Amino acid sequence: MILVIQNVLTPDNIAQIRAKLETMRWVDGTATAGWHAKLVKKNLQVDRNQPEFAPLNKGVTEALMRNPTFRMAVRPRQITPLLFSRYRDEMEYGTHVDDPVIYNIRTDVSFTVFLSDPREYEGGELVMETTGGEQAYKPEAGQMITYPSNTLHRVSPVTRGERWAVVGWCQSQLRDPGQREILYDLDTARRGLFDKHGKTREFDIMSKAHANLMRMWADI
């Protein structure tokens, strides 16, 4: 399931994050790429070895965890340290698949949180290669895309302006992407039912099914 999640960061959040990033040290993005990804990765990212990184990482991670849609869709068990990246001057990240284990965390779900308004730059689309063909995404600032980490994807060259983003990976409580999607759909439906009719018999039965599937499938 590829999902665009709204309002993960507010405009004030983004302004504060970008102001902090402007003061930090940036390095070549190949520093954290796998041996084959180094061949196609051309971007800049914040050096995570500086003291300012830890509080910035913590603040953004906590913002993600406050988002109910992120929690419903991803069921995060662990989240890796984040990567703060920027692309400019024809920088791109060619087709690749994310490493299966990062920081000793199995990568079930990858995500990108956008820090740039799409009108600030040209190019820079996040392109997913799916069985249904290629799908290109260029969301608004503050929005997030989540997708299974086994997906081939790329970032198109940025031909004008700068593309700022936050990238990370989650180990989910549910290893299987199909199971995550089923529970997300069921959770969305039961919450909609509750909003319309309150705590009905039908809501209770759907909640029972949701809980029992989670109990059956959870990888904890």
Buried (B, 14 or more C-beta within 10 A) or exposed (E): BBBBBEEBBEEEBBEBBBEBBEEBEBEBBBEBBBEEBBEBBBBBBBBBEEEBBEEBBEBBBEBBEEBEBBEBBBBBBBBBBBBBBBBBEEBBBBEBBBBEEBEEBBBBBBBBBBBBBBEBBBBBBBBBBBEEEEBEBBBEBBBBBBBBBEBEBBBBBBBEBBBBBBBBBBBBBBBEBEBBBBBBEBBEEBBEBBEEEEEEEEBEEBBEEBEEBBEEBBBE
